[in-house]
Amino acid sequence: MMVNKVELCGVNTSKLPLLKEEEKEELFARIQAGDEEAREQYIKGNLRLVLSVIKRFDGSNENADDLFQIGCVGLMKAVDHFDPTRMVKFSTYAVPMIIGEIRRYLRDNSSIRVSRSLRDTAYKAIYAKEGYIRQHMKEPTVQEIADEIGIAKEDVVFALDAIQAPMSLHEPVYSDGGDALYVMDQVSDKKNREENWIEELSLEAAMERLNERERYIINLRFFEGKTQMEVADQINISQAQVSRLEKNALKIMRQYLLGC
């Protein structure tokens, strides 16, 4: 899939408009008054959100034009259900809606066979999640979804997992403008903690090259199997900071162990 081409679905992505905050507020007030022209203008002013989302699906074999079109459907749904009184940014609300629409499309067109009962359970969970987001302007927990549709939490998780499209561990999920955080940074893995390269080396000596905080983070991440988010909560810093400290610590250890 190519998402770097200039034109998608007849839209010149290099010339997408960018709305200012005051323009957004004015347009949304007109939208709530039933102004269809304002709605169309607001949608066009947020097409960059769709473009940014479909870049996350670079690994799929789907046509970029198709994904852009489906993403626009998600954007329109977000515009129609957004409540500015909730004090939540439109982009914060819209991005999950766009992603959900694209993933639903990919699931419906997937070659992976999933039983009808599992698919039905998953769709019930997805619709319940979207309804919750529209009402509360935040994502529900799995337990809240399970309670809403009257299905055990474990069954909801199993059904949603069954219809998920494969995702690369190297897919970026967040960036604060500096180092990106990847899917693999979010995964807690108690079996594979880079033991392949540290088991037979002088790990203790390498860790002595780190400062106290770096040693603590490495211990939590690779010996206790905690995710970066769990580490961040435990030592009261941001996940992005944990990522940078972890990368620096591993670089120091590798340099020592490899004699660089």
N, C-alpha and C positions, 0 to 999 in steps of 0.2 A: 504494500500500500504506500502510495506517495502522498504525503500531506504537505509537502513543501512547494507544490506547484501553486502558481499565482491564482488560477481560476478554479473555483469549486462550485458546481451547480450553477454556473453562469455568474457567480459573484467574484469580483476582483478582490481577493483577500488582502492585497497590498494597499487597498484604499478603503478599508473598513472604517467607518466613523467611530469616534471615541467620545462618549458623552461626559460632560462635566457633572459634578454632583448636583449643582443647582438645576441643570437641565433635566437630570433624572427625576428630581423631585417635582418639577413642573409638569413633565410628561406623565408621571404616574398619577398626579392629581387629575389630569385630563382623562387618563385611562379609566380611573374610577368613576368618572362622570359619563363614561360610555363613548369616549372619543376614539373611534377606530383608527383614524390617521395617527394619533398619538401612540397607540399601541404598536402600529407598524413601525413607527420611527424608533420607539423604545427597543423593539426587537432587533432592528437593524443596528442600533447603537450598542448592542450586546453580543453581536455575532462573533466577536473576538473570543468570548467565553467558549463557544462551540468549537472554534478553531483550536484553542488551547487544549480542550478535552480530547478531541480526536487524535491529537498527537500522542496521547497515552496509549492508543491502540495501534501503534506502528507495527507491532508484531503480528497483527491479524492479516489475513489475506483478503479482507473485504475492500471494496472500492472506496476510495476516500470521498468521492462524491456522494455515495450512498450513506456513509457514516455522517457526513456533514448534514445531509438532509434529515436523517433520523435525529441528529443532535438538535437541529432547529425545532423539531417537534417537541423535544424535551424543554427547550428554551421557551417556547410558546406556552407550554403547560405551566412553567415556572412563573411567567408573567401573569397568567390568568389566576394563579392561586397565591401570589405573593401578598403578604400583609405588611406594609411598611411600619405599622404601629408596633410591631414586635421588636423593633430596634435591632434588626439583623440586616446585614448588608445583602443586597440582592444577589451578588455573586456567590456569597456563602450559601444561600438557599438554592440558587439555580444550578450550580455545578453538580451536586449529587443528583438532581433531577435529570440533567443532560446525560450523565454517566449511566444512570439507571435505564434511560430510554435506549441508549446504545447497547448496553449489555443485554437488555431484553431482546432486542433485535438479533444480536449475535447468538443468543441462546435458541431463539426460534429457528435460526438458520444453521444451527450446529449439526455436524455429522455424528456427534456423540449421542448414543442411544440412552435415553433416560426414561424410566417407567412413567406411565401416565399419573399414577398416584403420587409419585415423588414430585413430578412437575406441577401437579395441581396444588400440592402443599406449598411448594416454593412460590408459586404465583400468588397464593393467598397471603403468604408472608410478605411478598414484595408490595402488594397492594395495601396491606395493613401498614407497612412502613411508610409508604408514600402518603397515606392518609394521615398518619401521625405527624409527619414532617409538615404537611400543610396546616395542620391544626396547632402544633406546638412550636414550629420553626426550629426544630432540632431533631437529631436522629434518635430513634428509640433504642432501648437495649433489646437483646434477644428475648429476654424474659417478658418485656412489655409486648413484643410482637406475639409471643406464644400465648400470653393471656388474652390478647385481642381476638385471636382466631381459634382459641380453645384447643390448641395442640401442644404436646409436651415440648419443652425447650430443646431437648436433644433431637427430637424429630425435625424441628424447624432448622436447626444447624445442619443436620444430615441432608435435608432436602435442598437447602441453599448451596451447600458444598457440591452436591451432585450436578447442579446445572451451571456451575461456574466455569467460564472459559479458562483454559490454562494461562498462567501469567508468569512472566519471567521474573526471577528473583532480582534481576538487575533493573527492573522498571522503577523509575523515580516516582515517589509518592508525595514528596514535599521538598521545597527549597525555600530558604529564608533569604535568598539573594546571594548566598555563598555556596557552601557545600550542600549537595543534594542528599536527601535521605532516600534509601532504596528499600524495596520490599524485604530484602534479606536482612536489613537493619531492624525490621519490625518482628522478625521471627525468633522465637525462643527455641533453641535447639540444644538439648542436654546430651545428645549423643555425638554430635559433630562440632566440637569447639576448637577447630583448627589443630586437633591433636596430631594430625598427620605430620605436621612440620615442627611441633614442639616436644613430642614425646621423648625423642632421643637426644635432645639438645639441652643445654644448661639453662633451663627456663628461669630458675631462681636467680642466677647471675644476671640474666637479661632484665628481669623485673627490678633489680636493684638500681638499674639505670633510670628508672622512672621516679617521679615525685610521688608523694603519698596519695594524692587524689587520683593520679593515673593508675597506680597500682590497685587502688580500691575499685576503680571502674573496670579494669581488666579482670579482676577477680569476680566481680558480680556478673559480668557479661559472659566470660568463657569458662568459669568454674562453677558458678551457680546457675548459669543458663538463663539469666534474666534478659528481657528485651531492653532496648534503649529507653523506651518510655518508662519502664519500671525503675531503671537506674536513675533516670531524671527525677522521678517522684521521690526516690529514696534519699538523694543527696540535694534535692531542692534546687536544681538548675534546669534549663530547657533541654529538650531532646536534641536540638541542633548543637548545643554546647557539648553534650555527651558524645555526639558523633565526631565532632572535631577533636576532642580530647582522646577518644578511642583511636582514631586514625593516627594521631600523632604518636601515641604510646606504642602502637603496633609498628609504626615506622622505625622508632627508636630501637625496639626489640629486634626487629628484622636486621637492622644495620649492625647491631652487636653480634647476633647469632650467625650472620653470613659474613662477618668480617669486613663490612663495607665502610 
